């Protein structure tokens, strides 16, 4: 966004918050007009490379003092540290794909599939320079009124950088975990005010409730939030419970965590510190829970709740040939797919702007299923989870 225009009047944020001078990132050069005018699609085709790039930014316009550069360093370091932590638990290595784009930007996708502990785990970072149609702009901002009565504004130039991850374990007693942290800018364009914001969060989706696990996970993020703003945890937990609602079912995707978006009410350096602290505590919040349960035995009924069609005997992942434990009936993971494809703003934005499909759909589990009119038995652990998904609980 055109934050370099020092004479620009204070712009009103889509949510109604006013921009202040202190909330503006360092000024930088912008090539928005020539870029947006020449691009026929939102994001150019990726060009795969065999090495890990030092930076995905355009050195000619994004120097080290820009918020873009600072945020890229945060997410690149987080990708390395989180992948290392997951590999230490699983024993297998991530596969990496890296790519760049002619107009700038690119990505690094790391996926661990058919692991010892995780069926599928992915950690992606991406940097995008592009332009988007009005409908994608509305999806990115979450504000349907933003372009109302603006006429034909054309494609809006934007910059986005982020890290995104979903981890689907084999054992039904190990929860799925998702996190995403991002920084977004749009440039002033044809009467549309330039904007910037941070977004992100970490959330957990178990198949069975372990109270101590939930206290550990939520407690970790309450401590993170409290270090930066005592109001953050309660606010962002509530936001998480509301955001991950599968509206057509009246239940949440999981048991929450923290979620925030469109965050620009403080100085960008202040919000950057919070985002950095949050993403740097992903492994601490999640890995101890997985280590605790990854060798727990499980029955056919328990696996059916997550994924089914197994012999009716107890299993553990120490059993011979654990790869045979993957079958195509996954009840809770079907809910995961429903939310991501129907409601998730990031998925919608990626599909509308022509992003890399493998990265956008990395969050999907290997298999998912929908049983007709499935209802867990009253009083069962499955029913307890469903109740918690319908009626969010306080864990700390």
C-alpha positions, 0 to 999 in steps of 0.5 A: 500500500502507498504508505510512502505518501507522507502527505496522504491524509489519515485513512479510515480502516475497513473496521472503522479504526483510524490509521495513525502516523505511528502505525505506518511501516517504513516508507519504501518504493512502490511499483504498484501501477505498472505491476497491476496494469500488466498482470493478467492474473493475480499471481504469476506462475511459479518457477521451481528452484533446487536451492533454498533462497536466502530471501523471497523479497524483491531487493530493489524495493524491499530493503532490510528496514522494511516491515516486509523484510522483518516479517519474512525473517520471522517466518523463515526462522519459524519454519526452520525451527518448527520443522526441526521440532517435528522431525525430532518427534517423528523421525522422518524428514520433510520434503521441500519444494521452493519456487520464485516468481518473475515479478518477485516473491515465491515460497518454500513448501515443506511436507512430511507425509506418511511419517511415523507419527504424522500422516501429513504435516506441512509448513509453508512460507510464501511471499506474494506480490500481486494484484487482485480483483475486487472480490478477492480484495473483499475476501482478504479484508473480510469487509463486503462494504469496502468497495461499495459504490467505487465503480470499476476500480480494476485490480488492487495491488497487494503484498502478502507474506505468511507462514501456514501449517496443518499437522494431522497425526496418525493416532486419534489421541494426538490432536491436529494442529493448525497455525498461520501468521501473516502480514498483508499490505494493499496499495492506494489505488484508484481511490481505494485507501492503502491498508496494512494489517497482521493476522494469525493464530494457533488452534488445536483440533483433537478427536478426544478431550484430554483436559490437561492437554487443553490446559497446556495448549491454551495456557501456553498461548495465554502466557504469550498474550499476557506478555503483550496485552492482558486483554489479548487472550480472552479477545483472541480466544473468543475470536478463534471460537467464532471464526472456526464455526462451521455455520451449517452444522453449528459446531466449531472445527476444533477446541480453539486457541487464539485467532486475530486478523486485521490487526493494525491498532498499534505500532507495527513493530509492537504487533510484529513482536507479538506475532513473533512470540506467538509463532515461536511458541507453536512447538512448545504448545503442541509437541509435548501433547503429541509425545504424550499420546503418540504411542497410546493404544486405540480401538476400532471405535476410537479410530473410526471417530478419526478414521475407520475400517480397522480390525476390532482390536487395540492398536498402537503405532508400535504395531507392525506396519503402521502404514496399514492403519490408514483407511478412508473413513475420517469423521472429524477430518471431514469437518476440517475439510468442510470448514477450509473449503467453505469458510476459510478466508485464506483458502478463498483468497488463494483460490481467487488470486491464482495461488499455488494449489498444492500450497493452498490445499496442503491443509487437507488431510490425506483422506476424509469421509462423511457418514450419513447422519452420524451421531455419537452415543450419548455420554460417550467421549465422542459426544463430549467432544462434539458438545465442546465443539458446539459450546466452547469451554474455558480451559484456563 
